[in-house]
Amino acid sequence: MWKEKTDMKKNDAEIKAYMGEDTIFNGLLNFTGTVRIDGKFEGQVITEDTLIIGETGHLTAEISAGTVVCMGYVEGTVIASQKIEIHSTSKVVGNIKSPALHIEVGGVFDGTCDMSGKETKIIPLVTSEEMQAPNQT
């Protein structure tokens, strides 16, 4: 009996909701746990947990999640607080922001990527000494 309770906690990472291949959804999706989308979704996704886009998934959305696992097609902005995975069967078109990014061979990413975190780093191309030194010819 104790083992059953322990196993239940391990299985919390199981998929809590699933949108099948023939599903079309427009709107706001806000959830906890793991959700997998294999259908078409248009709108906004907000979660601190995991969003999985299956191979037949097609999202046109603004996504804010803890982890995003993409195996399908995503168009829009993807912000992940933990990581973004772009698998070999996927295509992501748009802007992504995440501290960690994994792209498998064959995966396509067309857009901009920000992995800097909250800090804004400006790296000068020319040192201030070089700027102040007179030209010697």
C-alpha distance (Angstrom), angle and dihedral (degrees) to the residues before:
residue distance angle dihedral
M1 . . .
W2 3.83 . .
K3 3.77 89.7 .
E4 3.80 90.4 57.5
K5 3.81 92.1 56.3
T6 3.80 91.2 48.5
D7 3.81 91.5 50.0
M8 3.80 90.8 51.2
K9 3.80 90.9 59.7
K10 3.81 91.6 50.0
N11 3.82 89.9 52.7
D12 3.82 93.9 56.2
A13 3.82 87.1 101.0
E14 3.81 89.2 65.2
I15 3.79 117.7 115.3
K16 3.81 110.2 -82.2
A17 3.81 96.5 -171.2
Y18 3.79 135.3 16.1
M19 3.80 131.1 -163.6
G20 3.78 107.9 -159.2
E21 3.78 129.3 -138.4
D22 3.82 94.6 -93.6
T23 3.82 94.2 48.1
I24 3.81 122.3 111.9
F25 3.81 118.3 -170.0
N26 3.81 131.2 177.7
G27 3.79 121.4 -173.9
L28 3.79 142.7 37.7
L29 3.81 121.7 -23.2
N30 3.81 115.1 -166.9
F31 3.81 118.4 171.7
T32 3.79 149.2 146.2
G33 3.79 122.7 -133.0
T34 3.79 124.6 23.7
V35 3.80 123.5 -35.5
R36 3.80 126.5 -174.5
I37 3.80 123.0 -157.5
D38 3.80 119.8 -163.6
G39 3.80 95.1 158.9
K40 3.80 134.7 62.2
F41 3.78 119.9 -64.6
E42 3.78 129.7 -179.9
G43 3.78 123.5 -179.1
Q44 3.78 134.7 35.5
V45 3.82 132.9 -26.6
I46 3.81 120.2 -162.3
T47 3.80 124.0 -179.6
E48 3.78 141.8 129.6
D49 3.80 89.3 -143.7
T50 3.84 136.3 58.9
L51 3.79 130.3 -46.4
I52 3.81 117.5 -169.8
I53 3.79 119.3 -165.5
G54 3.80 107.7 -160.6
E55 3.82 125.5 -143.7
T56 3.82 91.9 -92.0
G57 3.82 93.2 41.4
H58 3.80 117.2 118.0
L59 3.81 116.5 -172.6
T60 3.78 128.8 -178.7
A61 3.76 98.0 -178.0
E62 3.75 154.8 114.4
I63 3.80 104.3 -107.2
S64 3.79 126.3 -164.6
A65 3.81 112.4 175.9
G66 3.78 145.2 138.5
T67 3.81 94.2 -117.6
V68 3.81 128.3 6.8
V69 3.81 119.4 -163.7
C70 3.80 110.4 -170.7
M71 3.79 123.3 -166.5
G72 3.82 95.7 148.4
Y73 3.80 137.2 41.3
V74 3.80 124.7 -51.9
E75 3.78 127.0 179.1
G76 3.79 118.7 -177.2
T77 3.78 139.6 34.1
V78 3.80 120.0 -26.7
I79 3.81 119.7 -169.2
A80 3.82 118.1 179.4
S81 3.79 124.3 -179.7
Q82 3.84 92.4 -158.2
K83 3.82 112.8 20.6
I84 3.79 148.6 -35.4
E85 3.80 121.8 -139.7
I86 3.81 119.3 -163.0
H87 3.80 108.9 -168.8
S88 3.81 127.5 -156.0
T89 3.82 93.5 -97.2
S90 3.79 95.4 51.9
K91 3.77 139.9 92.2
V92 3.80 123.1 -163.1
V93 3.80 118.2 -169.5
G94 3.80 116.0 -175.3
N95 3.76 140.9 33.2
I96 3.78 124.9 -33.3
K97 3.78 132.2 -170.8
S98 3.79 122.3 -171.5
P99 3.80 139.7 130.8
A100 3.83 89.8 -126.0
L101 3.80 130.5 35.5
H102 3.81 128.8 -177.9
I103 3.80 120.6 -173.7
E104 3.81 118.7 -177.2
V105 3.80 120.7 -146.0
G106 3.79 106.2 -84.7
G107 3.79 94.6 27.8
V108 3.80 114.8 121.7
F109 3.80 126.0 -142.5
D110 3.81 118.3 178.6
G111 3.79 112.9 177.2
T112 3.78 142.6 43.3
C113 3.78 127.7 -44.6
D114 3.81 128.0 -156.0
M115 3.80 115.4 -169.1
S116 3.80 96.4 157.5
G117 3.78 96.8 103.5
K118 3.78 117.9 -147.1
E119 3.78 94.8 -35.0
T120 3.77 120.3 93.6
K121 3.75 109.5 -144.3
I122 3.77 120.5 -164.6
I123 3.77 114.2 -170.7
P124 3.80 112.9 -167.8
L125 3.78 115.6 -134.8
V126 3.80 91.3 -151.6
T127 3.80 123.8 38.0
S128 3.79 117.5 -122.5
E129 3.84 89.9 -114.8
E130 3.79 91.2 58.5
M131 3.80 90.7 49.4
Q132 3.82 92.8 53.3
A133 3.83 97.4 42.9
P134 3.82 112.4 100.4
N135 3.78 117.3 -118.6
Q136 3.78 110.1 -98.6
T137 3.76 114.7 -154.0
